[in-house]
Amino acid sequence: MPTPSDNDQAIRLAAFNALQALMERHGEVLPWGLIHKGFTFRGEKHFFANKSRGIFWPRQMQETALSIKTPKQRGNRVARYNDGEVASDDAFLYRFQGEDVEGRDNRRLVRMQKAEVPLIYFYGVAPGVYRPLWPVYISNVNLEERSFHVMVDEPEKVNRFQPNTFTADAKLLSMERRYATVQAKKRLHQAAFRQHVLKAYQCRCAVCAFPRKELLDGAHILPDRDERGHAEVPNGLALCRLHHGAFDTNLMGIRPDGVIELAPSLLATQDGPTLEHALKGFVGKTLQLPRAKELRPKKLYLEERYERFRKVS
Ligand SMILES: [Zn+2]
């Protein structure tokens, strides 16, 4: 006889697989419209998440939850994930639903912490757009903060997942999860940055106007080294892969007034159509920037970046 937890576990694994397939098809960030369609398991429709609920399980799950969700509110600035809400062990901080840890939703997460059961975390990187993370685990229940600490693990581990088998390696496991969580936060930040920059540039390369999102990046004008600084659209440019690569390696430079230059070494080279048209063809032309002034690159950033281009090339 399958137990309720076997049933929940089967649904959970089906959800992980369905989500994996969705991301392989549509990329790593998903619009709510796709998530909302849910998935089919044993001939029945199941949902991944619910628009109005943070902690969610489909009605077919009996004991545990399937996902948690943090939507991104409107606004142009890219917040550093959970700004000011990072728990001490580098985990994500996820607020209780209501005040009471014994509440119906919270109780399921408490149970999942005890049994080491994984969840999906739908993390909003822009309004209505989510980067799903899984497997994530509740690593701590903080009654004072009224919050859960959420840590990420490697997706490959899910298939090896057996409750309570990791206890012997608890220390190693916590190190691995801390690392995976830090990496996940970086990816979330990059995904949010790209999302905002592409939107500001209406999904076109600022150099060549190439319009396919799949081949467009959110390029940083100044490197994104500082955790607090520069994580904003005015430090970004939407660039296609070729022009992003050329910009990052200082083969292409952008003057503070937006005029495009190439490194002298490249200008002196003769080659086929890519060099002639896709690179040399834009020398002396001006970047195509967003209409809204506050979204355009900051002059100060362009100046500093251009200085570096001049020195290197
Ligand atoms: Zn381009």
Residues whose N, C-alpha, C, O or C-beta is under 5 A from the ligand:
A	BS01	ZN	C205 V207 C208 A209 F210 C240 H243
